[in-house]
Amino acid sequence: MSAFFHTLGSEWSKLRTTRGFWWASFAFVFVSLMGAFLVSRSPAFDAPDAPPPAADTVVAMMWVMGFIAIAVLAIMVVTAEYRHNYQSVTFLMNPHRWMVALAKWLLTVLIVAALTFITVLIALYIVRFVSPSPVAKDFNPFDDEAALRVMWRYPVATALTATFAQGLAWILRQTAGAVGIFILFFAILEIALSFIPKWGDKISEWVPFGILNRFVGESFPPDFALNTWTALGYFAAWAFGLLILGIVALERRDA
């Protein structure tokens, strides 16, 4: 156990001195809060009887752009060592490669989940202070069911997204390739599959990030096969499946 915590500390020392980590974190926070600000300032909420924007709408930009920044962050935790060619030193210091991968994963998901929770909370309070809605000043995220939902679902979703992305990173060991495949899964695959004749619409309903989107937004059609928890389990199976494949590949090939 002491070896694991030593590895965890070593990985944190490397991560906090990596500029890419800070830039990806900044990009995530910036696009998320800018989206919250623009939504909150919309003239649509300026009417005398207008309610403040819904919590899901406030954090919509976090899903659209922020999750890509989270994936880049998670991927770079792995691929930065391969890019600078010092992964051999890491594995010389700790020959248990699975332990190194586990330390990187745990560190990443803890940071990502905490960063997401803080960003979501700030985004929700932006509504209170900048929305033109007459009742916005009385908005309390901790008394709003939708706000409470996004406060826990988004950190869980970004942690699983980081897990998914890090699995790709261990398999490919290359930043551009891993980011490209992640974007394919995140933004393109569902649309592309829907064009398959006859079965396209059915198949596209089961792409992993389409299911994750349903989980964070609680958007399940009445006849859909999954609910909140089974959708979470479905995406988690994808994420941890990729991570396990990545660690197996790490153990079996040369450093």
C-alpha positions, 0 to 999 in steps of 0.5 A: 500500500505504501508503494501505491501512495508513493506512486500517487505522490510521484504522479501528482508531482509530475502532473502539477508541473505539466502545462497541458494539465493546467491549460485543459483545466482552464479550458474546461472551467472557462467554457463552462462558466462562459456558457453559464454566463451567456445563458443566464444573461439571455433576454428570454429571462427578462420578463416580469414573470420569467423564471431563472434558467433551468439548471440543465440549460445553465451547464449545457456548455459544459457537456458540449465543450467541457467534456472534450477538455476533460478527455484531453486532460485525462489523455495527456496524463498518460501520453505526456510521458510517451511524448517526452519519452520518459515512460521507461524511467517511470516503469523503472522506478515502479515495475508494477505497471498496473499500479502506475496506471491505477495511480494515474487513473485515481488521481485524474478522476479525483481531480476531475470530479472535484473540479467539475463539482466546483465549476457546476456550483459556481455556474449555478450561482452565476444565475443568481447574480447575473440573470435578469429574471426578477426571481433569480436573486432567490434561486438557491441551488441546494433547494432546487431538484434539477440543480442538485441533480446536475451537482452530482451527476456531472462530476460522476459523468466527467470522472467516467469520461476521464476513465473512458479517455484514459483507456484510449490513451493507454491503448494508443499511447498517442495524444492526437489519435486518442483525442481523435477517437474520443471525439469520434465517440463523443460527437460523430458516432451517433449521427453517423450510425443513424444513417445506416438503413433500417437499423441505424436509428436503433443502433445509434441509441446505444452509443456510449455517450448518447447513453451518458447524455441521457443519464446527466439530463434524465432524458429517457423516453417512456419505452427506453430500455434503460433508466438512470442507474442502468444507463450509468452502469452501461457507460461505466462498463464501456469506460472501465472496459476500455481502461482494463484493455489499456492496462492489459496492453500496457502490461504486455508490450514494451515500455 
